[in-house]
Amino acid sequence: MAETHQSATRSHCWSCGFEAPSGGDEWETIEVVSVGTMTRCPECGSTDVSTGR
Ligand SMILES: [Zn+2]
């Protein structure tokens, strides 16, 4: 497994592989009752997104 030296945390979509900085403008956020704010992929609309903690 390759290890990068990026300081910025990146998130990626498990469905289509879209990747962008966590919390960046590239991502869409939606409000879901009982869950709260979720990150949604702008490419495929999936909420199955890694938030890369
Ligand atoms: Zn996606």
mmCIF file of the protein (N, C-alpha, C, O) and its ligand, coordinates in Angstrom:
data_MODEL
# 
_entry.id   MODEL 
# 
loop_
_entity.id 
_entity.type 
_entity.pdbx_number_of_molecules 
1 polymer     1 
2 non-polymer 1 
# 
_entity_poly.entity_id                      1 
_entity_poly.type                           'polypeptide(L)' 
_entity_poly.nstd_linkage                   no 
_entity_poly.nstd_monomer                   no 
_entity_poly.pdbx_seq_one_letter_code       MAETHQSATRSHCWSCGFEAPSGGDEWETIEVVSVGTMTRCPECGSTDVSTGR 
_entity_poly.pdbx_seq_one_letter_code_can   MAETHQSATRSHCWSCGFEAPSGGDEWETIEVVSVGTMTRCPECGSTDVSTGR 
_entity_poly.pdbx_strand_id                 A 
# 
loop_
_entity_poly_seq.entity_id 
_entity_poly_seq.num 
_entity_poly_seq.mon_id 
_entity_poly_seq.hetero 
1 1  MET n 
1 2  ALA n 
1 3  GLU n 
1 4  THR n 
1 5  HIS n 
1 6  GLN n 
1 7  SER n 
1 8  ALA n 
1 9  THR n 
1 10 ARG n 
1 11 SER n 
1 12 HIS n 
1 13 CYS n 
1 14 TRP n 
1 15 SER n 
1 16 CYS n 
1 17 GLY n 
1 18 PHE n 
1 19 GLU n 
1 20 ALA n 
1 21 PRO n 
1 22 SER n 
1 23 GLY n 
1 24 GLY n 
1 25 ASP n 
1 26 GLU n 
1 27 TRP n 
1 28 GLU n 
1 29 THR n 
1 30 ILE n 
1 31 GLU n 
1 32 VAL n 
1 33 VAL n 
1 34 SER n 
1 35 VAL n 
1 36 GLY n 
1 37 THR n 
1 38 MET n 
1 39 THR n 
1 40 ARG n 
1 41 CYS n 
1 42 PRO n 
1 43 GLU n 
1 44 CYS n 
1 45 GLY n 
1 46 SER n 
1 47 THR n 
1 48 ASP n 
1 49 VAL n 
1 50 SER n 
1 51 THR n 
1 52 GLY n 
1 53 ARG n 
# 
loop_
_struct_asym.id 
_struct_asym.entity_id 
A 1 
B 2 
# 
loop_
_chem_comp.id 
_chem_comp.type 
_chem_comp.mon_nstd_flag 
ALA 'L-peptide linking' y 
ARG 'L-peptide linking' y 
ASP 'L-peptide linking' y 
CYS 'L-peptide linking' y 
GLN 'L-peptide linking' y 
GLU 'L-peptide linking' y 
GLY 'peptide linking'   y 
HIS 'L-peptide linking' y 
ILE 'L-peptide linking' y 
MET 'L-peptide linking' y 
PHE 'L-peptide linking' y 
PRO 'L-peptide linking' y 
SER 'L-peptide linking' y 
THR 'L-peptide linking' y 
TRP 'L-peptide linking' y 
VAL 'L-peptide linking' y 
ZN  non-polymer         . 
# 
_pdbx_entity_nonpoly.entity_id   2 
_pdbx_entity_nonpoly.name        ? 
_pdbx_entity_nonpoly.comp_id     ZN 
# 
_pdbx_nonpoly_scheme.asym_id         B 
_pdbx_nonpoly_scheme.entity_id       2 
_pdbx_nonpoly_scheme.mon_id          ZN 
_pdbx_nonpoly_scheme.ndb_seq_num     1 
_pdbx_nonpoly_scheme.pdb_seq_num     101 
_pdbx_nonpoly_scheme.auth_seq_num    101 
_pdbx_nonpoly_scheme.pdb_mon_id      ZN 
_pdbx_nonpoly_scheme.auth_mon_id     ZN 
_pdbx_nonpoly_scheme.pdb_strand_id   A 
_pdbx_nonpoly_scheme.pdb_ins_code    . 
# 
loop_
_atom_site.group_PDB 
_atom_site.id 
_atom_site.type_symbol 
_atom_site.label_atom_id 
_atom_site.label_alt_id 
_atom_site.label_comp_id 
_atom_site.label_asym_id 
_atom_site.label_entity_id 
_atom_site.label_seq_id 
_atom_site.pdbx_PDB_ins_code 
_atom_site.Cartn_x 
_atom_site.Cartn_y 
_atom_site.Cartn_z 
_atom_site.occupancy 
_atom_site.B_iso_or_equiv 
_atom_site.pdbx_formal_charge 
_atom_site.auth_seq_id 
_atom_site.auth_comp_id 
_atom_site.auth_asym_id 
_atom_site.auth_atom_id 
_atom_site.pdbx_PDB_model_num 
ATOM   1   N  N  . MET A 1 1  ? 0.855   -1.198 0.000   1.00 0.00 ? 1   MET A N  1 
ATOM   2   C  CA . MET A 1 1  ? 0.000   0.000  0.000   1.00 0.00 ? 1   MET A CA 1 
ATOM   3   C  C  . MET A 1 1  ? 0.890   1.247  0.000   1.00 0.00 ? 1   MET A C  1 
ATOM   4   O  O  . MET A 1 1  ? 1.740   1.424  0.873   1.00 0.00 ? 1   MET A O  1 
ATOM   5   N  N  . ALA A 1 2  ? 0.679   2.073  -0.966  1.00 0.00 ? 2   ALA A N  1 
ATOM   6   C  CA . ALA A 1 2  ? 1.474   3.291  -1.081  1.00 0.00 ? 2   ALA A CA 1 
ATOM   7   C  C  . ALA A 1 2  ? 1.023   4.331  -0.063  1.00 0.00 ? 2   ALA A C  1 
ATOM   8   O  O  . ALA A 1 2  ? -0.167  4.504  0.200   1.00 0.00 ? 2   ALA A O  1 
ATOM   9   N  N  . GLU A 1 3  ? 1.986   4.995  0.485   1.00 0.00 ? 3   GLU A N  1 
ATOM   10  C  CA . GLU A 1 3  ? 1.648   6.021  1.461   1.00 0.00 ? 3   GLU A CA 1 
ATOM   11  C  C  . GLU A 1 3  ? 2.051   7.392  0.920   1.00 0.00 ? 3   GLU A C  1 
ATOM   12  O  O  . GLU A 1 3  ? 3.192   7.615  0.516   1.00 0.00 ? 3   GLU A O  1 
ATOM   13  N  N  . THR A 1 4  ? 1.094   8.284  0.927   1.00 0.00 ? 4   THR A N  1 
ATOM   14  C  CA . THR A 1 4  ? 1.387   9.613  0.405   1.00 0.00 ? 4   THR A CA 1 
ATOM   15  C  C  . THR A 1 4  ? 1.700   10.559 1.559   1.00 0.00 ? 4   THR A C  1 
ATOM   16  O  O  . THR A 1 4  ? 1.449   10.245 2.722   1.00 0.00 ? 4   THR A O  1 
ATOM   17  N  N  . HIS A 1 5  ? 2.237   11.689 1.227   1.00 0.00 ? 5   HIS A N  1 
ATOM   18  C  CA . HIS A 1 5  ? 2.605   12.642 2.270   1.00 0.00 ? 5   HIS A CA 1 
ATOM   19  C  C  . HIS A 1 5  ? 1.744   13.898 2.208   1.00 0.00 ? 5   HIS A C  1 
ATOM   20  O  O  . HIS A 1 5  ? 2.183   14.995 2.553   1.00 0.00 ? 5   HIS A O  1 
ATOM   21  N  N  . GLN A 1 6  ? 0.515   13.709 1.762   1.00 0.00 ? 6   GLN A N  1 
ATOM   22  C  CA . GLN A 1 6  ? -0.387  14.849 1.704   1.00 0.00 ? 6   GLN A CA 1 
ATOM   23  C  C  . GLN A 1 6  ? -0.895  15.164 3.106   1.00 0.00 ? 6   GLN A C  1 
ATOM   24  O  O  . GLN A 1 6  ? -1.240  14.259 3.865   1.00 0.00 ? 6   GLN A O  1 
ATOM   25  N  N  . SER A 1 7  ? -0.937  16.415 3.437   1.00 0.00 ? 7   SER A N  1 
ATOM   26  C  CA . SER A 1 7  ? -1.432  16.810 4.751   1.00 0.00 ? 7   SER A CA 1 
ATOM   27  C  C  . SER A 1 7  ? -2.950  16.947 4.725   1.00 0.00 ? 7   SER A C  1 
ATOM   28  O  O  . SER A 1 7  ? -3.623  16.732 5.734   1.00 0.00 ? 7   SER A O  1 
ATOM   29  N  N  . ALA A 1 8  ? -3.478  17.305 3.563   1.00 0.00 ? 8   ALA A N  1 
ATOM   30  C  CA . ALA A 1 8  ? -4.924  17.473 3.451   1.00 0.00 ? 8   ALA A CA 1 
ATOM   31  C  C  . ALA A 1 8  ? -5.607  16.110 3.392   1.00 0.00 ? 8   ALA A C  1 
ATOM   32  O  O  . ALA A 1 8  ? -5.165  15.210 2.678   1.00 0.00 ? 8   ALA A O  1 
ATOM   33  N  N  . THR A 1 9  ? -6.673  15.974 4.142   1.00 0.00 ? 9   THR A N  1 
ATOM   34  C  CA . THR A 1 9  ? -7.431  14.736 4.119   1.00 0.00 ? 9   THR A CA 1 
ATOM   35  C  C  . THR A 1 9  ? -8.329  14.705 2.894   1.00 0.00 ? 9   THR A C  1 
ATOM   36  O  O  . THR A 1 9  ? -8.994  15.689 2.567   1.00 0.00 ? 9   THR A O  1 
ATOM   37  N  N  . ARG A 1 10 ? -8.338  13.588 2.240   1.00 0.00 ? 10  ARG A N  1 
ATOM   38  C  CA . ARG A 1 10 ? -9.167  13.473 1.044   1.00 0.00 ? 10  ARG A CA 1 
ATOM   39  C  C  . ARG A 1 10 ? -10.253 12.439 1.261   1.00 0.00 ? 10  ARG A C  1 
ATOM   40  O  O  . ARG A 1 10 ? -10.074 11.454 1.976   1.00 0.00 ? 10  ARG A O  1 
ATOM   41  N  N  . SER A 1 11 ? -11.378 12.692 0.625   1.00 0.00 ? 11  SER A N  1 
ATOM   42  C  CA . SER A 1 11 ? -12.482 11.745 0.671   1.00 0.00 ? 11  SER A CA 1 
ATOM   43  C  C  . SER A 1 11 ? -12.665 11.155 -0.719  1.00 0.00 ? 11  SER A C  1 
ATOM   44  O  O  . SER A 1 11 ? -12.323 11.787 -1.719  1.00 0.00 ? 11  SER A O  1 
ATOM   45  N  N  . HIS A 1 12 ? -13.199 9.959  -0.777  1.00 0.00 ? 12  HIS A N  1 
ATOM   46  C  CA . HIS A 1 12 ? -13.477 9.401  -2.080  1.00 0.00 ? 12  HIS A CA 1 
ATOM   47  C  C  . HIS A 1 12 ? -14.768 8.602  -2.073  1.00 0.00 ? 12  HIS A C  1 
ATOM   48  O  O  . HIS A 1 12 ? -15.199 8.065  -1.053  1.00 0.00 ? 12  HIS A O  1 
ATOM   49  N  N  . CYS A 1 13 ? -15.362 8.549  -3.246  1.00 0.00 ? 13  CYS A N  1 
ATOM   50  C  CA . CYS A 1 13 ? -16.623 7.845  -3.427  1.00 0.00 ? 13  CYS A CA 1 
ATOM   51  C  C  . CYS A 1 13 ? -16.357 6.376  -3.707  1.00 0.00 ? 13  CYS A C  1 
ATOM   52  O  O  . CYS A 1 13 ? -15.573 6.033  -4.592  1.00 0.00 ? 13  CYS A O  1 
ATOM   53  N  N  . TRP A 1 14 ? -17.004 5.525  -2.957  1.00 0.00 ? 14  TRP A N  1 
ATOM   54  C  CA . TRP A 1 14 ? -16.820 4.083  -3.148  1.00 0.00 ? 14  TRP A CA 1 
ATOM   55  C  C  . TRP A 1 14 ? -17.503 3.602  -4.418  1.00 0.00 ? 14  TRP A C  1 
ATOM   56  O  O  . TRP A 1 14 ? -17.148 2.551  -4.950  1.00 0.00 ? 14  TRP A O  1 
ATOM   57  N  N  . SER A 1 15 ? -18.465 4.346  -4.903  1.00 0.00 ? 15  SER A N  1 
ATOM   58  C  CA . SER A 1 15 ? -19.225 3.904  -6.070  1.00 0.00 ? 15  SER A CA 1 
ATOM   59  C  C  . SER A 1 15 ? -18.514 4.176  -7.382  1.00 0.00 ? 15  SER A C  1 
ATOM   60  O  O  . SER A 1 15 ? -18.398 3.288  -8.226  1.00 0.00 ? 15  SER A O  1 
ATOM   61  N  N  . CYS A 1 16 ? -18.030 5.423  -7.560  1.00 0.00 ? 16  CYS A N  1 
ATOM   62  C  CA . CYS A 1 16 ? -17.449 5.761  -8.853  1.00 0.00 ? 16  CYS A CA 1 
ATOM   63  C  C  . CYS A 1 16 ? -15.977 6.140  -8.768  1.00 0.00 ? 16  CYS A C  1 
ATOM   64  O  O  . CYS A 1 16 ? -15.311 6.304  -9.790  1.00 0.00 ? 16  CYS A O  1 
ATOM   65  N  N  . GLY A 1 17 ? -15.470 6.280  -7.541  1.00 0.00 ? 17  GLY A N  1 
ATOM   66  C  CA . GLY A 1 17 ? -14.052 6.574  -7.391  1.00 0.00 ? 17  GLY A CA 1 
ATOM   67  C  C  . GLY A 1 17 ? -13.706 8.053  -7.404  1.00 0.00 ? 17  GLY A C  1 
ATOM   68  O  O  . GLY A 1 17 ? -12.528 8.411  -7.381  1.00 0.00 ? 17  GLY A O  1 
ATOM   69  N  N  . PHE A 1 18 ? -14.707 8.914  -7.441  1.00 0.00 ? 18  PHE A N  1 
ATOM   70  C  CA . PHE A 1 18 ? -14.469 10.349 -7.390  1.00 0.00 ? 18  PHE A CA 1 
ATOM   71  C  C  . PHE A 1 18 ? -13.724 10.702 -6.109  1.00 0.00 ? 18  PHE A C  1 
ATOM   72  O  O  . PHE A 1 18 ? -14.031 10.176 -5.039  1.00 0.00 ? 18  PHE A O  1 
ATOM   73  N  N  . GLU A 1 19 ? -12.745 11.593 -6.222  1.00 0.00 ? 19  GLU A N  1 
ATOM   74  C  CA . GLU A 1 19 ? -11.950 11.961 -5.060  1.00 0.00 ? 19  GLU A CA 1 
ATOM   75  C  C  . GLU A 1 19 ? -11.751 13.470 -4.995  1.00 0.00 ? 19  GLU A C  1 
ATOM   76  O  O  . GLU A 1 19 ? -11.524 14.121 -6.014  1.00 0.00 ? 19  GLU A O  1 
ATOM   77  N  N  . ALA A 1 20 ? -11.836 14.012 -3.795  1.00 0.00 ? 20  ALA A N  1 
ATOM   78  C  CA . ALA A 1 20 ? -11.644 15.447 -3.587  1.00 0.00 ? 20  ALA A CA 1 
ATOM   79  C  C  . ALA A 1 20 ? -11.330 15.666 -2.115  1.00 0.00 ? 20  ALA A C  1 
ATOM   80  O  O  . ALA A 1 20 ? -11.601 14.797 -1.287  1.00 0.00 ? 20  ALA A O  1 
ATOM   81  N  N  . PRO A 1 21 ? -10.762 16.818 -1.782  1.00 0.00 ? 21  PRO A N  1 
ATOM   82  C  CA . PRO A 1 21 ? -10.449 17.121 -0.384  1.00 0.00 ? 21  PRO A CA 1 
ATOM   83  C  C  . PRO A 1 21 ? -11.690 17.051 0.498   1.00 0.00 ? 21  PRO A C  1 
ATOM   84  O  O  . PRO A 1 21 ? -12.768 17.488 0.096   1.00 0.00 ? 21  PRO A O  1 
ATOM   85  N  N  . SER A 1 22 ? -11.538 16.502 1.697   1.00 0.00 ? 22  SER A N  1 
ATOM   86  C  CA . SER A 1 22 ? -12.664 16.405 2.620   1.00 0.00 ? 22  SER A CA 1 
ATOM   87  C  C  . SER A 1 22 ? -13.216 17.781 2.960   1.00 0.00 ? 22  SER A C  1 
ATOM   88  O  O  . SER A 1 22 ? -12.467 18.706 3.274   1.00 0.00 ? 22  SER A O  1 
ATOM   89  N  N  . GLY A 1 23 ? -14.522 17.897 2.893   1.00 0.00 ? 23  GLY A N  1 
ATOM   90  C  CA . GLY A 1 23 ? -15.157 19.165 3.227   1.00 0.00 ? 23  GLY A CA 1 
ATOM   91  C  C  . GLY A 1 23 ? -15.014 20.218 2.144   1.00 0.00 ? 23  GLY A C  1 
ATOM   92  O  O  . GLY A 1 23 ? -15.384 21.376 2.340   1.00 0.00 ? 23  GLY A O  1 
ATOM   93  N  N  . GLY A 1 24 ? -14.473 19.812 0.995   1.00 0.00 ? 24  GLY A N  1 
ATOM   94  C  CA . GLY A 1 24 ? -14.290 20.773 -0.087  1.00 0.00 ? 24  GLY A CA 1 
ATOM   95  C  C  . GLY A 1 24 ? -15.588 21.103 -0.794  1.00 0.00 ? 24  GLY A C  1 
ATOM   96  O  O  . GLY A 1 24 ? -16.605 20.434 -0.613  1.00 0.00 ? 24  GLY A O  1 
ATOM   97  N  N  . ASP A 1 25 ? -15.532 22.144 -1.598  1.00 0.00 ? 25  ASP A N  1 
ATOM   98  C  CA . ASP A 1 25 ? -16.720 22.573 -2.330  1.00 0.00 ? 25  ASP A CA 1 
ATOM   99  C  C  . ASP A 1 25 ? -17.160 21.555 -3.368  1.00 0.00 ? 25  ASP A C  1 
ATOM   100 O  O  . ASP A 1 25 ? -18.300 21.583 -3.834  1.00 0.00 ? 25  ASP A O  1 
ATOM   101 N  N  . GLU A 1 26 ? -16.243 20.648 -3.732  1.00 0.00 ? 26  GLU A N  1 
ATOM   102 C  CA . GLU A 1 26 ? -16.577 19.641 -4.735  1.00 0.00 ? 26  GLU A CA 1 
ATOM   103 C  C  . GLU A 1 26 ? -17.694 18.723 -4.263  1.00 0.00 ? 26  GLU A C  1 
ATOM   104 O  O  . GLU A 1 26 ? -18.502 18.243 -5.058  1.00 0.00 ? 26  GLU A O  1 
ATOM   105 N  N  . TRP A 1 27 ? -17.726 18.491 -2.966  1.00 0.00 ? 27  TRP A N  1 
ATOM   106 C  CA . TRP A 1 27 ? -18.731 17.586 -2.414  1.00 0.00 ? 27  TRP A CA 1 
ATOM   107 C  C  . TRP A 1 27 ? -20.045 18.294 -2.151  1.00 0.00 ? 27  TRP A C  1 
ATOM   108 O  O  . TRP A 1 27 ? -20.082 19.477 -1.812  1.00 0.00 ? 27  TRP A O  1 
ATOM   109 N  N  . GLU A 1 28 ? -21.121 17.540 -2.316  1.00 0.00 ? 28  GLU A N  1 
ATOM   110 C  CA . GLU A 1 28 ? -22.426 18.064 -1.954  1.00 0.00 ? 28  GLU A CA 1 
ATOM   111 C  C  . GLU A 1 28 ? -22.777 17.526 -0.576  1.00 0.00 ? 28  GLU A C  1 
ATOM   112 O  O  . GLU A 1 28 ? -22.388 16.412 -0.226  1.00 0.00 ? 28  GLU A O  1 
ATOM   113 N  N  . THR A 1 29 ? -23.498 18.299 0.198   1.00 0.00 ? 29  THR A N  1 
ATOM   114 C  CA . THR A 1 29 ? -23.932 17.807 1.496   1.00 0.00 ? 29  THR A CA 1 
ATOM   115 C  C  . THR A 1 29 ? -25.452 17.827 1.543   1.00 0.00 ? 29  THR A C  1 
ATOM   116 O  O  . THR A 1 29 ? -26.096 18.748 1.041   1.00 0.00 ? 29  THR A O  1 
ATOM   117 N  N  . ILE A 1 30 ? -25.999 16.813 2.145   1.00 0.00 ? 30  ILE A N  1 
ATOM   118 C  CA . ILE A 1 30 ? -27.448 16.718 2.287   1.00 0.00 ? 30  ILE A CA 1 
ATOM   119 C  C  . ILE A 1 30 ? -27.807 16.466 3.739   1.00 0.00 ? 30  ILE A C  1 
ATOM   120 O  O  . ILE A 1 30 ? -27.050 15.837 4.479   1.00 0.00 ? 30  ILE A O  1 
ATOM   121 N  N  . GLU A 1 31 ? -28.957 16.958 4.136   1.00 0.00 ? 31  GLU A N  1 
ATOM   122 C  CA . GLU A 1 31 ? -29.431 16.752 5.494   1.00 0.00 ? 31  GLU A CA 1 
ATOM   123 C  C  . GLU A 1 31 ? -30.327 15.517 5.529   1.00 0.00 ? 31  GLU A C  1 
ATOM   124 O  O  . GLU A 1 31 ? -31.310 15.431 4.794   1.00 0.00 ? 31  GLU A O  1 
ATOM   125 N  N  . VAL A 1 32 ? -29.982 14.576 6.379   1.00 0.00 ? 32  VAL A N  1 
ATOM   126 C  CA . VAL A 1 32 ? -30.781 13.366 6.504   1.00 0.00 ? 32  VAL A CA 1 
ATOM   127 C  C  . VAL A 1 32 ? -31.291 13.255 7.936   1.00 0.00 ? 32  VAL A C  1 
ATOM   128 O  O  . VAL A 1 32 ? -30.517 13.285 8.893   1.00 0.00 ? 32  VAL A O  1 
ATOM   129 N  N  . VAL A 1 33 ? -32.597 13.129 8.058   1.00 0.00 ? 33  VAL A N  1 
ATOM   130 C  CA . VAL A 1 33 ? -33.190 12.999 9.379   1.00 0.00 ? 33  VAL A CA 1 
ATOM   131 C  C  . VAL A 1 33 ? -32.643 11.748 10.069  1.00 0.00 ? 33  VAL A C  1 
ATOM   132 O  O  . VAL A 1 33 ? -32.559 10.678 9.467   1.00 0.00 ? 33  VAL A O  1 
ATOM   133 N  N  . SER A 1 34 ? -32.278 11.900 11.329  1.00 0.00 ? 34  SER A N  1 
ATOM   134 C  CA . SER A 1 34 ? -31.744 10.826 12.177  1.00 0.00 ? 34  SER A CA 1 
ATOM   135 C  C  . SER A 1 34 ? -30.279 10.515 11.900  1.00 0.00 ? 34  SER A C  1 
ATOM   136 O  O  . SER A 1 34 ? -29.639 9.806  12.677  1.00 0.00 ? 34  SER A O  1 
ATOM   137 N  N  . VAL A 1 35 ? -29.751 11.029 10.819  1.00 0.00 ? 35  VAL A N  1 
ATOM   138 C  CA . VAL A 1 35 ? -28.334 10.798 10.536  1.00 0.00 ? 35  VAL A CA 1 
ATOM   139 C  C  . VAL A 1 35 ? -27.556 12.098 10.650  1.00 0.00 ? 35  VAL A C  1 
ATOM   140 O  O  . VAL A 1 35 ? -26.447 12.138 11.184  1.00 0.00 ? 35  VAL A O  1 
ATOM   141 N  N  . GLY A 1 36 ? -28.175 13.181 10.126  1.00 0.00 ? 36  GLY A N  1 
ATOM   142 C  CA . GLY A 1 36 ? -27.495 14.470 10.133  1.00 0.00 ? 36  GLY A CA 1 
ATOM   143 C  C  . GLY A 1 36 ? -27.002 14.826 8.748   1.00 0.00 ? 36  GLY A C  1 
ATOM   144 O  O  . GLY A 1 36 ? -27.630 14.484 7.746   1.00 0.00 ? 36  GLY A O  1 
ATOM   145 N  N  . THR A 1 37 ? -25.887 15.507 8.697   1.00 0.00 ? 37  THR A N  1 
ATOM   146 C  CA . THR A 1 37 ? -25.347 15.914 7.409   1.00 0.00 ? 37  THR A CA 1 
ATOM   147 C  C  . THR A 1 37 ? -24.528 14.787 6.797   1.00 0.00 ? 37  THR A C  1 
ATOM   148 O  O  . THR A 1 37 ? -23.653 14.211 7.443   1.00 0.00 ? 37  THR A O  1 
ATOM   149 N  N  . MET A 1 38 ? -24.822 14.494 5.568   1.00 0.00 ? 38  MET A N  1 
ATOM   150 C  CA . MET A 1 38 ? -24.069 13.463 4.866   1.00 0.00 ? 38  MET A CA 1 
ATOM   151 C  C  . MET A 1 38 ? -23.396 14.074 3.648   1.00 0.00 ? 38  MET A C  1 
ATOM   152 O  O  . MET A 1 38 ? -23.878 15.046 3.065   1.00 0.00 ? 38  MET A O  1 
ATOM   153 N  N  . THR A 1 39 ? -22.288 13.486 3.286   1.00 0.00 ? 39  THR A N  1 
ATOM   154 C  CA . THR A 1 39 ? -21.591 13.936 2.090   1.00 0.00 ? 39  THR A CA 1 
ATOM   155 C  C  . THR A 1 39 ? -22.076 13.124 0.899   1.00 0.00 ? 39  THR A C  1 
ATOM   156 O  O  . THR A 1 39 ? -22.188 11.900 0.969   1.00 0.00 ? 39  THR A O  1 
ATOM   157 N  N  . ARG A 1 40 ? -22.360 13.815 -0.185  1.00 0.00 ? 40  ARG A N  1 
ATOM   158 C  CA . ARG A 1 40 ? -22.836 13.122 -1.376  1.00 0.00 ? 40  ARG A CA 1 
ATOM   159 C  C  . ARG A 1 40 ? -21.916 13.406 -2.554  1.00 0.00 ? 40  ARG A C  1 
ATOM   160 O  O  . ARG A 1 40 ? -21.451 14.528 -2.755  1.00 0.00 ? 40  ARG A O  1 
ATOM   161 N  N  . CYS A 1 41 ? -21.674 12.363 -3.317  1.00 0.00 ? 41  CYS A N  1 
ATOM   162 C  CA . CYS A 1 41 ? -20.825 12.484 -4.488  1.00 0.00 ? 41  CYS A CA 1 
ATOM   163 C  C  . CYS A 1 41 ? -21.530 13.268 -5.592  1.00 0.00 ? 41  CYS A C  1 
ATOM   164 O  O  . CYS A 1 41 ? -22.656 12.933 -5.960  1.00 0.00 ? 41  CYS A O  1 
ATOM   165 N  N  . PRO A 1 42 ? -20.888 14.301 -6.123  1.00 0.00 ? 42  PRO A N  1 
ATOM   166 C  CA . PRO A 1 42 ? -21.491 15.096 -7.184  1.00 0.00 ? 42  PRO A CA 1 
ATOM   167 C  C  . PRO A 1 42 ? -21.503 14.372 -8.526  1.00 0.00 ? 42  PRO A C  1 
ATOM   168 O  O  . PRO A 1 42 ? -22.239 14.751 -9.437  1.00 0.00 ? 42  PRO A O  1 
ATOM   169 N  N  . GLU A 1 43 ? -20.696 13.343 -8.640  1.00 0.00 ? 43  GLU A N  1 
ATOM   170 C  CA . GLU A 1 43 ? -20.589 12.618 -9.903  1.00 0.00 ? 43  GLU A CA 1 
ATOM   171 C  C  . GLU A 1 43 ? -21.709 11.604 -10.085 1.00 0.00 ? 43  GLU A C  1 
ATOM   172 O  O  . GLU A 1 43 ? -22.341 11.545 -11.141 1.00 0.00 ? 43  GLU A O  1 
ATOM   173 N  N  . CYS A 1 44 ? -21.950 10.808 -9.051  1.00 0.00 ? 44  CYS A N  1 
ATOM   174 C  CA . CYS A 1 44 ? -22.946 9.734  -9.199  1.00 0.00 ? 44  CYS A CA 1 
ATOM   175 C  C  . CYS A 1 44 ? -24.098 9.850  -8.199  1.00 0.00 ? 44  CYS A C  1 
ATOM   176 O  O  . CYS A 1 44 ? -25.074 9.103  -8.280  1.00 0.00 ? 44  CYS A O  1 
ATOM   177 N  N  . GLY A 1 45 ? -23.981 10.796 -7.251  1.00 0.00 ? 45  GLY A N  1 
ATOM   178 C  CA . GLY A 1 45 ? -25.072 11.004 -6.307  1.00 0.00 ? 45  GLY A CA 1 
ATOM   179 C  C  . GLY A 1 45 ? -25.093 10.027 -5.161  1.00 0.00 ? 45  GLY A C  1 
ATOM   180 O  O  . GLY A 1 45 ? -26.046 10.016 -4.381  1.00 0.00 ? 45  GLY A O  1 
ATOM   181 N  N  . SER A 1 46 ? -24.064 9.201  -5.034  1.00 0.00 ? 46  SER A N  1 
ATOM   182 C  CA . SER A 1 46 ? -24.008 8.236  -3.957  1.00 0.00 ? 46  SER A CA 1 
ATOM   183 C  C  . SER A 1 46 ? -23.589 8.893  -2.646  1.00 0.00 ? 46  SER A C  1 
ATOM   184 O  O  . SER A 1 46 ? -22.787 9.827  -2.643  1.00 0.00 ? 46  SER A O  1 
ATOM   185 N  N  . THR A 1 47 ? -24.133 8.404  -1.538  1.00 0.00 ? 47  THR A N  1 
ATOM   186 C  CA . THR A 1 47 ? -23.703 8.905  -0.241  1.00 0.00 ? 47  THR A CA 1 
ATOM   187 C  C  . THR A 1 47 ? -22.724 7.942  0.405   1.00 0.00 ? 47  THR A C  1 
ATOM   188 O  O  . THR A 1 47 ? -22.342 8.106  1.563   1.00 0.00 ? 47  THR A O  1 
ATOM   189 N  N  . ASP A 1 48 ? -22.326 6.940  -0.357  1.00 0.00 ? 48  ASP A N  1 
ATOM   190 C  CA . ASP A 1 48 ? -21.348 5.966  0.145   1.00 0.00 ? 48  ASP A CA 1 
ATOM   191 C  C  . ASP A 1 48 ? -19.941 6.545  -0.077  1.00 0.00 ? 48  ASP A C  1 
ATOM   192 O  O  . ASP A 1 48 ? -19.182 6.109  -0.942  1.00 0.00 ? 48  ASP A O  1 
ATOM   193 N  N  . VAL A 1 49 ? -19.645 7.544  0.750   1.00 0.00 ? 49  VAL A N  1 
ATOM   194 C  CA . VAL A 1 49 ? -18.400 8.289  0.578   1.00 0.00 ? 49  VAL A CA 1 
ATOM   195 C  C  . VAL A 1 49 ? -17.510 8.130  1.788   1.00 0.00 ? 49  VAL A C  1 
ATOM   196 O  O  . VAL A 1 49 ? -17.968 8.264  2.922   1.00 0.00 ? 49  VAL A O  1 
ATOM   197 N  N  . SER A 1 50 ? -16.256 7.848  1.561   1.00 0.00 ? 50  SER A N  1 
ATOM   198 C  CA . SER A 1 50 ? -15.286 7.779  2.632   1.00 0.00 ? 50  SER A CA 1 
ATOM   199 C  C  . SER A 1 50 ? -14.939 9.186  3.075   1.00 0.00 ? 50  SER A C  1 
ATOM   200 O  O  . SER A 1 50 ? -14.576 10.030 2.255   1.00 0.00 ? 50  SER A O  1 
ATOM   201 N  N  . THR A 1 51 ? -15.050 9.443  4.374   1.00 0.00 ? 51  THR A N  1 
ATOM   202 C  CA . THR A 1 51 ? -14.753 10.793 4.854   1.00 0.00 ? 51  THR A CA 1 
ATOM   203 C  C  . THR A 1 51 ? -13.306 10.925 5.284   1.00 0.00 ? 51  THR A C  1 
ATOM   204 O  O  . THR A 1 51 ? -12.886 11.996 5.722   1.00 0.00 ? 51  THR A O  1 
ATOM   205 N  N  . GLY A 1 52 ? -12.551 9.871  5.170   1.00 0.00 ? 52  GLY A N  1 
ATOM   206 C  CA . GLY A 1 52 ? -11.117 9.921  5.432   1.00 0.00 ? 52  GLY A CA 1 
ATOM   207 C  C  . GLY A 1 52 ? -10.702 10.647 6.688   1.00 0.00 ? 52  GLY A C  1 
ATOM   208 O  O  . GLY A 1 52 ? -10.113 11.725 6.611   1.00 0.00 ? 52  GLY A O  1 
ATOM   209 N  N  . ARG A 1 53 ? -10.994 10.083 7.836   1.00 0.00 ? 53  ARG A N  1 
ATOM   210 C  CA . ARG A 1 53 ? -10.658 10.730 9.087   1.00 0.00 ? 53  ARG A CA 1 
ATOM   211 C  C  . ARG A 1 53 ? -9.151  10.776 9.329   1.00 0.00 ? 53  ARG A C  1 
ATOM   212 O  O  . ARG A 1 53 ? -8.706  11.296 10.352  1.00 0.00 ? 53  ARG A O  1 
HETATM 213 ZN ZN . ZN  B 2 .  ? -19.503 8.776  -6.981  1.00 0.00 2 101 ZN  A ZN 1 
# 
